[in-house]
């Protein structure tokens, strides 16, 4: 089965459900566009794989209502609001999005994880081919500190070879660096460089989905970014959301 994860983290950034819903909708709309309309209907975690379940309305008011309905604990404004939506089928592509964000706790990182899965033939799934575009979209909607896209094999290889702790900045087949990190990124890595509107940097080793980077090249990219200081962890407790 094809499986690619697009993942990003950031430090403390307190936001209410209304603002989180606006970010959510931007991400969902962008995923529908990249996937050529293949993931336009979204349902909550409680109805996973049940295509008959009522969808969550893809507008800010609908997503906000879902976020509030699934985060009734009184400490949600402190630890963050956790939400999970899914769309599609494995025969084409199934997309799951899990986000924990908005809390004021300075020891809990915020995160967004987009998982793309399909039993279709390799190279036939637009969202997986364009996983770097999904990362670019995620960066624009959520303003993370860093992000990456990877397969399980790539993730395990980087973890084994580079030895990064859980939650530490790293890169996969593509990597996003917030502006402070981008300023430290070396030239000449084996991928395309794209600046985001906010001044971040996306380094895409797939070159727009036209290349399949080797695990060795992904590991070497991580080594060079580490040596340049671009993957230094944010200090904990967090005093900001980005490097």
VENVENZI-V705955 format. One line per field, one symbol per residue. phi: phi as a letter, one per 40 degrees, with the letter a starting at -180 (. if undefined). psi: psi as a letter, one per 20 degrees, with the letter a starting at -180 (. if undefined). burial: b if it has 16 or more other C-alpha atoms within 10 Angstrom, else e. Layout:
phi->???
psi->???
burial->???
//
This chain:
phi->.cabbbaabaccacacdccccccdcdcccccccccfgcbbbbbcdcbdgbccccccccbdccccccdccbbccccdccchcbbabbagbccbabbbbbbbagcbccbbccabbbbbbacccdgbbcccdbcccccccdcccbfccaaabaccccccccccccgccdgcdabbcaabbcdccdcccccgccacbbccccgcbbbbccfggcbbccdcccccccccccccgcbccccbccbacbd
psi->qppppppqqrbpnpqrhghhhggghgggghhhghjljinippqrhikpjniiqprpplrghghghgghhjmiqijgigiqppqpqqqaqhheppppppporiripjjoqqqppoppqqjrqpiioghghkhhhgggggghhilrgrrrqqrgggghgggghhkqrpiqqrqciqppprghhhhipqrjqlrqppqrhjjrppooiilkjiqoqqhghgghggghhghijikpqqqpqpjrhr.
burial->ebbbbbbbbbbbbbebbbebbbbbbbbbbbbeebbeebbbbbbbbeeebeeeeebbbbebeebbebbbeebeeeebbebbbbbbbbbbbbeebbbbbbbbbbbbbbebbbbbbbbbbbeeeeeebebbbbbbbbbbbbbbbbbbbbbbbbbeebbebbeeeeeeeeeebbbbbbbbbbbebbebbeeebbbebebbeeebbbbbbbbebeeebebebbbbbbbbbbeeebbebbeeebeebbb
//
